[in-house]
Amino acid sequence: MSEVNIWDLKAGDTIFREGDPWDGLYLLKAGHIEIFRERDNQVIRLAVLGPGEILGTVTLLSREPRTAGARALTDITIQHFDPQFVHQNFGTTNAGISAIIKDILGRLRHVNQQLTELHLEHGTPTPNWLVCLRNIRQLISLLLVLFRQGLVAHEGKNYFRLEGFYTDAEAILRLQADYAAQLLNLLIKAGVLAYADMPALGPVLVNPAIGRLEAFLEYSAHPERLEIIKPEAGVVELMPALRLLAELMSVPGFGDVIAIPKLVPLLQKLYPDVPGEEVIHQLAELRFLDLMESEKVRLFCPEILRTTLFNGILIGLHTLTPNRLT
């Protein structure tokens, strides 16, 4: 028989420890809880949760042991849903949605592990930009789920309507709406997503580039390896060309292999005083593309994205302050 219980706990009381068997979900009704790990006699704080937030979601689908501990920072009131109740009320019979959710939770678990290792390496609290990185990865994962649930087709393009999105970000990710907007605007400013305000649809994302978002999740999976790139003079001069190539990756008829006759006129518009073929050779010398036979070039997509769009995101993350609901 499924059970739902409400408990009142004192500050310092442990709700569960890392490694404990998964025993359901917890809804925090009042007070604050710390999510933590213990390594090398250190307590590493991963997050602080407030009223309305749910504990136990990281291993919701796998039912693996707890990946972190939880304890009360203040006196709390918490509601417990046992595994049978969770299965009956929160389970999903849709294999595709279940797989997507499992992927999101897996990414979150991996980021928690990376934050733990960084704390041990540096012995200091997690820097703000790393917290913002975790939040933007969560935001991207939510966007990917929503994109796959369906986009709006209109006049030959696909659109994602932003109406209600920030409410979803608050309810699901516990991110303040204005902070979620800052994270999304960072993706737009960096060129990963395109924004428009349509008379018929309102604020939208235009032809969302799912591949770019997935590429950023892969690129940022190891925070300890991330660093802001400071391009050398030659690369700075070619930045307009690199941004063009990053854009062409997702344009039908271009992609990661492009015919030189199609590329030259586009480069000529950016550099009127330099032959387009010469710009291509400069890009090849810097290993941003490879010259192929049959007058084609193959783009080194990861390096181009890392130098342009993703570097812009990293720079922006260093300017933000995390802002979650409490």
C-alpha positions as CSV (number, residue, x, y, z in Angstrom):
1,M,0.0,0.0,0.0
2,S,1.4,3.4,-1.0
3,E,2.1,6.0,1.7
4,V,2.5,9.7,2.0
5,N,3.8,11.1,5.3
6,I,4.5,14.6,6.5
7,W,7.4,15.0,9.0
8,D,8.7,17.9,11.1
9,L,12.5,17.8,11.5
10,K,15.0,19.9,13.4
11,A,18.0,21.8,12.0
12,G,20.8,19.3,11.6
13,D,18.6,16.3,11.2
14,T,19.7,14.0,8.3
15,I,17.0,13.0,5.7
16,F,19.2,10.6,3.9
17,R,22.9,9.9,3.2
18,E,24.8,9.3,0.1
19,G,24.6,5.6,-0.7
20,D,21.3,5.0,1.1
21,P,18.7,3.0,-0.8
22,W,16.3,5.0,-2.9
23,D,13.1,5.3,-0.8
24,G,11.0,7.7,-2.8
25,L,10.7,11.5,-3.2
26,Y,10.5,14.3,-0.7
27,L,8.7,17.6,-1.0
28,L,10.0,20.4,1.1
29,K,7.1,22.3,2.6
30,A,8.9,24.7,4.9
31,G,12.5,25.5,5.8
32,H,15.8,24.9,3.9
33,I,17.8,21.7,3.2
34,E,21.4,21.2,2.2
35,I,22.4,18.7,-0.5
36,F,25.9,17.6,0.2
37,R,28.7,15.0,-0.2
38,E,31.5,14.0,2.1
39,R,35.0,13.5,0.7
40,D,38.3,13.4,2.4
41,N,36.8,14.6,5.7
42,Q,35.3,17.6,3.9
43,V,31.6,18.5,3.5
44,I,30.9,19.7,0.0
45,R,27.7,21.6,-0.5
46,L,26.1,20.9,-3.9
47,A,22.9,22.9,-3.4
48,V,20.5,24.5,-0.9
49,L,16.8,23.8,-1.5
50,G,13.9,25.8,-0.2
51,P,10.1,25.4,0.1
52,G,8.4,23.8,-2.9
53,E,11.5,21.9,-4.1
54,I,11.7,18.2,-4.5
55,L,14.5,15.9,-3.3
56,G,15.4,12.5,-4.8
57,T,14.9,13.2,-8.5
58,V,18.5,12.4,-9.6
59,T,17.9,8.6,-9.3
60,L,14.1,8.8,-9.9
61,L,14.1,6.5,-12.9
62,S,17.2,4.3,-12.1
63,R,16.2,3.8,-8.5
64,E,19.9,3.6,-7.7
65,P,21.3,4.5,-4.2
66,R,21.4,8.1,-3.2
67,T,24.1,10.1,-5.0
68,A,24.3,12.7,-2.3
69,G,23.1,13.3,1.3
70,A,20.4,15.7,2.5
71,R,20.0,17.4,5.9
72,A,18.0,20.2,7.4
73,L,19.7,23.6,7.6
74,T,16.7,24.9,9.5
75,D,13.7,23.4,11.2
76,I,11.7,21.9,8.3
77,T,8.4,20.3,7.3
78,I,8.8,17.7,4.6
79,Q,6.4,15.4,2.8
80,H,7.6,11.9,1.9
81,F,6.2,9.9,-1.1
82,D,7.1,6.2,-0.9
83,P,8.3,4.3,-4.1
84,Q,4.9,2.8,-4.7
85,F,3.2,6.2,-4.6
86,V,5.8,7.6,-6.9
87,H,5.4,4.8,-9.4
88,Q,1.6,5.2,-9.4
89,N,1.6,9.0,-9.7
90,F,4.8,10.2,-11.2
91,G,5.8,7.3,-13.5
92,T,5.7,7.5,-17.2
93,T,4.7,4.8,-19.7
94,N,6.1,6.8,-22.6
95,A,9.5,5.2,-23.4
96,G,10.7,8.3,-25.3
97,I,9.9,10.8,-22.6
98,S,11.3,8.4,-20.0
99,A,14.5,8.2,-21.9
100,I,14.8,12.0,-22.2
101,I,14.1,12.5,-18.5
102,K,16.7,9.8,-17.7
103,D,19.2,11.6,-19.8
104,I,18.6,15.0,-18.1
105,L,19.0,13.4,-14.7
106,G,22.2,11.6,-15.8
107,R,23.7,14.9,-16.9
108,L,22.8,16.5,-13.6
109,R,24.4,13.6,-11.7
110,H,27.6,14.0,-13.8
111,V,27.7,17.8,-13.2
112,N,27.4,17.2,-9.4
113,Q,30.3,14.8,-9.6
114,Q,32.4,17.4,-11.5
115,L,31.6,20.1,-8.9
116,T,32.6,17.7,-6.1
117,E,36.0,17.1,-7.8
118,L,36.6,20.8,-8.4
119,H,35.9,21.5,-4.7
120,L,38.4,18.9,-3.7
121,E,41.0,20.2,-6.1
122,H,40.7,23.9,-5.2
123,G,39.4,23.6,-1.6
124,T,37.1,26.6,-2.1
125,P,33.3,27.0,-2.5
126,T,32.0,26.5,-6.1
127,P,32.6,29.7,-8.1
128,N,29.5,31.5,-9.3
129,W,30.2,30.9,-13.0
130,L,30.3,27.1,-12.3
131,V,26.9,27.3,-10.6
132,C,25.6,29.3,-13.6
133,L,27.1,26.6,-15.9
134,R,25.1,24.0,-14.1
135,N,22.0,26.1,-14.3
136,I,22.4,26.8,-18.0
137,R,22.9,23.1,-18.7
138,Q,19.7,22.4,-16.8
139,L,17.9,25.1,-18.8
140,I,19.2,23.6,-22.1
141,S,18.0,20.1,-21.0
142,L,14.6,21.5,-20.3
143,L,14.5,23.2,-23.7
144,L,15.4,20.0,-25.5
145,V,12.6,18.2,-23.8
146,L,10.1,20.9,-24.7
147,F,11.4,21.1,-28.3
148,R,10.9,17.4,-28.8
149,Q,7.3,17.7,-27.5
150,G,6.6,19.8,-30.5
151,L,7.4,23.0,-32.3
152,V,5.0,25.3,-34.1
153,A,5.3,25.3,-37.9
154,H,4.5,28.7,-39.5
155,E,5.4,30.0,-43.0
156,G,8.0,27.4,-43.6
157,K,9.9,27.7,-40.3
158,N,9.7,26.0,-36.9
159,Y,9.1,28.1,-33.8
160,F,9.2,27.5,-30.1
161,R,6.8,29.8,-28.2
162,L,8.4,31.4,-25.1
163,E,5.0,32.1,-23.5
164,G,5.0,30.3,-20.2
165,F,8.6,29.1,-20.5
166,Y,9.9,31.1,-17.6
167,T,7.1,29.8,-15.4
168,D,8.2,26.2,-16.4
169,A,11.8,27.1,-15.5
170,E,10.6,28.3,-12.0
171,A,8.4,25.3,-11.4
172,I,10.8,22.6,-12.7
173,L,14.3,24.0,-12.3
174,R,13.6,26.4,-9.4
175,L,15.3,29.3,-11.3
176,Q,14.0,32.8,-10.8
177,A,12.2,34.0,-14.0
178,D,14.6,36.9,-14.5
179,Y,17.6,34.7,-14.0
180,A,16.3,32.1,-16.4
181,A,15.7,34.9,-18.9
182,Q,19.4,36.0,-18.5
183,L,20.6,32.4,-19.2
184,L,18.4,32.2,-22.3
185,N,19.5,35.6,-23.5
186,L,23.1,34.5,-23.1
187,L,22.4,31.6,-25.5
188,I,20.7,34.0,-27.9
189,K,23.5,36.6,-27.7
190,A,26.1,33.9,-28.3
191,G,24.3,32.8,-31.4
192,V,23.3,29.4,-30.2
193,L,19.6,30.3,-30.5
194,A,17.7,32.8,-32.6
195,Y,15.0,35.0,-31.1
196,A,12.1,36.9,-32.8
197,D,8.9,38.6,-31.7
198,M,6.2,37.4,-34.2
199,P,2.9,39.2,-34.5
200,A,1.1,35.9,-34.8
201,L,3.0,33.9,-32.2
202,G,4.5,36.4,-29.8
203,P,8.1,35.9,-28.5
204,V,9.6,32.8,-30.1
205,L,12.8,30.9,-30.8
206,V,13.3,30.5,-34.5
207,N,14.3,27.1,-35.9
208,P,15.9,26.0,-32.6
209,A,19.3,24.4,-33.3
210,I,19.0,21.2,-31.3
211,G,22.3,20.0,-32.5
212,R,24.1,23.1,-31.2
213,L,22.5,22.7,-27.8
214,E,23.5,19.1,-27.6
215,A,27.0,20.0,-28.7
216,F,27.3,22.5,-25.9
217,L,26.1,20.0,-23.3
218,E,28.8,17.6,-24.6
219,Y,31.5,20.4,-24.7
220,S,30.7,21.5,-21.1
221,A,30.4,18.1,-19.6
222,H,33.8,18.5,-18.0
223,P,33.9,21.9,-16.3
224,E,37.5,21.4,-15.1
225,R,38.7,21.5,-18.8
226,L,36.8,24.7,-19.7
227,E,38.6,28.0,-20.1
228,I,37.9,31.2,-21.9
229,I,39.8,31.4,-25.2
230,K,41.8,34.6,-25.9
231,P,42.2,34.4,-29.7
232,E,45.5,35.4,-31.3
233,A,45.5,38.3,-33.8
234,G,45.1,36.1,-36.8
235,V,42.0,34.4,-35.4
236,V,40.5,37.7,-34.3
237,E,40.6,38.9,-37.9
238,L,38.9,35.7,-39.0
239,M,36.1,35.8,-36.4
240,P,33.4,37.1,-38.8
241,A,34.3,34.1,-41.1
242,L,34.2,31.7,-38.2
243,R,30.8,33.0,-37.0
244,L,29.5,32.6,-40.6
245,L,30.8,28.9,-40.7
246,A,29.1,28.3,-37.3
247,E,25.8,29.6,-38.8
248,L,26.2,27.6,-42.0
249,M,26.5,24.3,-40.1
250,S,22.8,24.2,-39.5
251,V,21.7,25.7,-42.8
252,P,20.2,23.3,-45.4
253,G,22.5,22.9,-48.4
254,F,25.6,23.7,-46.4
255,G,26.3,21.6,-43.2
256,D,29.9,20.5,-42.3
257,V,30.9,20.0,-45.9
258,I,30.6,23.0,-48.2
259,A,31.3,23.6,-51.9
260,I,34.0,26.3,-52.3
261,P,32.0,28.1,-55.1
262,K,29.1,28.5,-52.6
263,L,31.3,29.7,-49.8
264,V,33.5,32.2,-51.7
265,P,30.8,34.8,-52.4
266,L,29.7,34.7,-48.7
267,L,33.2,35.3,-47.6
268,Q,33.7,38.0,-50.2
269,K,30.9,40.0,-48.6
270,L,32.7,39.9,-45.2
271,Y,36.1,40.7,-46.6
272,P,35.6,42.8,-49.8
273,D,39.4,43.5,-50.1
274,V,40.5,39.9,-49.8
275,P,39.8,37.1,-52.3
276,G,37.4,34.5,-50.8
277,E,39.8,31.7,-51.7
278,E,42.6,33.3,-49.7
279,V,40.3,33.5,-46.6
280,I,39.6,29.8,-47.0
281,H,43.3,29.0,-47.1
282,Q,43.9,31.1,-43.9
283,L,41.1,29.1,-42.2
284,A,42.7,25.9,-43.3
285,E,46.1,26.9,-42.0
286,L,44.6,27.6,-38.6
287,R,42.9,24.1,-38.7
288,F,39.3,25.4,-38.7
289,L,38.6,23.5,-42.0
290,D,40.2,21.0,-44.3
291,L,40.5,21.4,-48.1
292,M,39.0,18.4,-49.9
293,E,39.0,17.3,-53.5
294,S,36.2,18.3,-55.8
295,E,36.4,22.0,-54.6
296,K,34.9,21.3,-51.2
297,V,35.9,22.0,-47.6
298,R,35.2,20.1,-44.5
299,L,34.5,22.2,-41.4
300,F,36.1,21.2,-38.0
301,C,32.8,21.9,-36.3
302,P,33.9,21.4,-32.6
303,E,36.8,23.8,-32.9
304,I,34.7,26.4,-34.7
305,L,31.9,26.2,-32.1
306,R,34.4,26.3,-29.2
307,T,36.1,29.4,-30.5
308,T,32.9,31.3,-31.4
309,L,29.5,30.4,-29.8
310,F,30.7,28.4,-26.8
311,N,33.4,30.8,-25.9
312,G,30.8,33.6,-25.9
313,I,28.7,31.6,-23.4
314,L,31.6,31.0,-21.1
315,I,32.4,34.7,-21.1
316,G,28.8,35.5,-20.3
317,L,28.6,33.0,-17.5
318,H,31.4,34.8,-15.7
319,T,29.2,38.0,-15.6
320,L,26.1,36.4,-14.0
321,T,25.0,35.7,-10.4
322,P,23.0,32.6,-9.7
323,N,19.4,33.3,-8.6
324,R,17.3,30.3,-7.6
325,L,14.0,30.4,-5.8
326,T,14.3,30.0,-2.0
